[in-house]
Amino acid sequence: MADHGEARSTRLVLATHNAHKVHELRRILGPALDGLELEAYDGPEPVEDGDTFEANALIKARAAALHSGVAAIADDSGIGATSLDGAPGIRSARYAQAADDSPRDDGDNLRLLLKNLEGASDRSASFSCAAALAVPDGAGGIAFEHVVLAQWPGMVALEPAGVGGFGYDPIFLPDDADVSAAELSAERKDAISHRRQAFDALMPVVRKRLLDG
């Protein structure tokens, strides 16, 4: 007898162990996940030794795809200040890390960026997000990969404001908002952020590759 039940979804791994990012990306992807079963990644974290956001996003997507055996998406993001030649950039998550690799938190990173911008006449900055897809070939390799980059321009505030978001959100003033990213509602941030822009560009490729053949 034919099975007339609900069609099975195609598996898709989200290559991150960051709980904040998992929550945010699931909100952002929303209807774009129709027909796709988004799964958390439970494998080892690869060494992110790329020199661009795009390279690191692909490193993470490839590692998750090869570990899980199914298609994986990943992103790499950070903030870059014009006066600091784009720093912290790809080092955003470990900007304040000491030479001995002792851990630092978001607050340490944020305070260091503010300190390094003291007296700067140009406080313009942008959040960047690279979103990547990697599809395994079933034989230990990657059959297809794609990466996109999006930017969210703004400036670095003189002091933190707001308790929402995470990372550098309390000191980032987007050009398309009149408050810090940490003061935006989750819905408003999801609609305009660098991560939203990147995944809006990536998901049509994901759906075409995984669902349309």
Disulfide bonds with the S-S distance in Angstrom:
none
